[in-house]
Amino acid sequence: MTPPETAAQRAENPLLVERHGRVVTLTLDRPHRRNAMSTEMLNQLAYTLRELMGPGGDAPGALVLTGAGGTFSSGADTREPDWRDLSRRAVRRAHFRTVFAALHEAPFPVVAAVEGYALGGGLELALACDLVVAGEGALFGLPELGVGAVPGGGAVHSLLRRAGRGVAARMLLIPGERVRADELARLGAVERTVPDGGALAEAQALAASVAAQDPALLEAGVRLLRDSGHLDRTAALGVENGYWWQAASAANRNPA
């Protein structure tokens, strides 16, 4: 059983921000709670993402999202005192939606580095990233039905699209079902697996190689990736054509 949170632990900053060159790493930092996402953590994550995207900010070339203490995130913090209060849950829900919207709108690629558990909202956070790097033994699951909720951050849609109905149904409907990273990699929902303990280093190296590309072209690429997946072929080709012209214009302004 996870021990209760102390007053000192509640006062800690639940999000660490580090920059190395053009790569920013955001670390969910509540290891005593398996990085369960409190209202404060969500608030800080949403605020930090918006700051990185702000017009006056120094936007990174790529972002890495990870968790401290050998686990990514066990999901929403169901031990917050007001967890069952609907009005407070609505506030947390708004923060969740702000975080997912910011990840979708970010003009730079986002890489998840997953170790240990990525459950519920933690899985949704990982799948909202453009690339997922995971330790081979990392476990993914959707336990929401067992705690009086349903997934609300797009994980089911992402799993249906990236891994298929079978694994989405298993994770959503079977109590306690956990799927290992190596299986999700075979199905296409995880891009790279590495030996346990190596996900962050691999994700940061991958992010650095991605971030070395032209920022305008990279932004066009990530927006094309995010905006095309739900469209039919005709609509997707129209989106692709728009980003092709955006990239061509950027290349013409800044010839190599």
N, C-alpha and C positions, 0 to 999 in steps of 0.2 A: 504494500500500500504506500502511495506517495505521502510523505509527511506533510502536515499542515504548514502553511506559509507563515513565517514569523514577521513581526513588525519591521525588523531590519531588512528582511528580504523584500517586503512590499515597497520599501523606500528606495530600493535599488533601481538604476536605470535599466529598463527591460530591453533596450535596443542599443547595440554597439555599432558605431559607424567608423570604418577605416578606409583610407584611400591609399592605393599604391599605383602610382602612375595614372593611367586612364581608367583603372578599375576601382570601383567602390564596392566594399563588402559590408552588407548589413547582417548582423548576427542577432537572432532572437536569443535573449540572455536571461532566461529564467530556468536554469537547469534543475533547480530543486523542485520544479513543477513540470519537468519534461517539456519546457518551453510552451506550456499551455498559454494560449493567447488571451490575456486579460484585456479589459477595456482600455487601460492605459497603454499596453503594448500596441494595440491596434491603432490608437490615437497617434502614438509616436511614429509608427510605421507609415501611416497615411501622411502625416505632416512631413516626414523626411523624404518620402517619395515626391511629394509636391515641391519641396524645396529643391531637390535635385533637378526637377523639370522646369523650375521657374526661370523667367526671362533674364533675371540678373544673376542666376546661379552658374556655377562651373559644372556643367553637365558631364557625367562620366562617359567614356566610350562604351562601357559595359558595366553591368551590376551583377554581383553575386549575392544570393540570399541563402543563409545557412542558419544552423542552430548550435548553441553552445552545449557542452557536456555530453557529446556523443549521440545526440538525438536531434532530429529536425523540429518537429512539433507534434504534440499529442492532441492538438485541436483547440477548440474554444475552452476556456477555463470554467468548467461547470461547478467549481467550488467558490466562485465569487459569491459573496453573501446574498446578492440580489439576483442570482442566476434565474430563479423561477418567476421573477417579477417581469411581466410582459413589457411594461414601459421601458425598463432598463435593458431588456433583451433587444428592444427595438433600437435603442441607442447603439448597442454593440453591433447590431445588424447594419446600421448606417455606416459605422466605421469599416466593417468588412467590405461593404459595397464600394466605399471610397478607395480602399486598398486595391481591390481587384480592378476597378476602373483605372486607377493610376498605373498599374502594371500593364494594362492593355494600351494605354495612351503613351507610355514612356517612349521617347524617341531613340532609345538605346536598347540593345538586347539584354535580357535578364536570364541568368543561369542559376538554377537551384542546385545546391550541394547538400545531399540528403544522406544522413547516417541514422541508424537506429530506427525510430518510428516516424512516420508521416501519416497521421490519422485524422479523419474528419476534416476540420478546417486546415490542418497542416497539409494534408494531401491536396486540398483545393488550392492552397497557396503554391505548392510545388508545381501543380499542373497549370497554374496561371503563368508560369515562367515559360520562356521560349525554348529553353534546353534544360534537361534534368540529368545531372550526374549523381550517381548513387553508389554507396558501398554495396557489395554483392549481397550482404545479409540484411539490408534495410527492409523494413516491413511497411506495407501500405494498406490502409483500410478505411472503411466508411462506417463507423459505429453509431451514426446519428439516430437511427431508428430505436436503438436501445436506450437512448437518453432523452426521448421525447421530442425529437426533431427530425428534419430531413435535410440533406445537403442543400446549401443555399449559395454556393460560390462557383458553380459551374463544373464541379468534378464529374458528375454523371455524364454531362454533355461531352466533356473532354475524353472520358474513358470510352464512351460509345464511339467517338470519332477516331481515337488513337489506338485503342486496344480491342474494341469489339463488344457486342452485347453480353457475351458470356461472362467475361471478367467483370464488367460493370454490374451485372445481376448478382454475381457471387459476392462482391464487395459490399453491395448495398443491402441485400436481402438476407444473407446467411449470418446469424449472430457470431461474432468473434472471428470472422473470416479475415485473414491477413495474406497478402500476396507479396512474395519476395521480389526484390528489384530485378534479379536476373530473369524472372518470368515476364515482368513488365517490359524489360528490354527486348526480349524475343518478340513480344507483341507490338512494340513500337511506342510505348508510353514513356519509356526511359531511354535517353539517347546514348548514355555511356555508363557502364558499371566498372568499378575498380575494387581492389581489395579493401575490406572494411578499414576505415580510418583514413583513406586516401581521397575521399570525395572533395573536400575543400581545396586541397592543393591542385587536383585535376581541374576543378571548376574554375579556379583562379587562373590557371595556365590557359585554359580554353578561352576564358573571357579576355585575357590579355591579347591572345592571337586574333580574336574577333575585333577587339577595340582598335587594333592597329590599322584597320581599314579606314577609307575616307568617311568622315562622319555623315555627310549628306547622303552618300550612297548606302551606308549602313542603315540610316533611318528609313530610307525608301524600302530597303530589303525587309526590315522587321515589320513595317506597316503592311507591306504586301503579304507577308506571312500571316499576320494576325487577321487581316481584313478579308482574305480569300477563302478561308477554310469552310465557311458555312454557306457559300454561294454556289449556284449552279455554274456550269462551265461558261456559258455566255456572259453572265454577270462577272465571273472571276476574270475572264479575259479583258473585260472593260476596265476593271480595277487595275489589272496588270499593265494595261496600256497607259493609264494615268501615271503610275509610278515609273514606268519606262521613260516617259517624257520628263518627269521630275528629275530622275537620275541623269538623263542626257543633258538637261539644262545645267545641273550642278557640275557635271564634268566639263561642259563647255566654259563655264565661269572659272573653273579651277583646273586647267589642263595639267596633266602630269609632267 
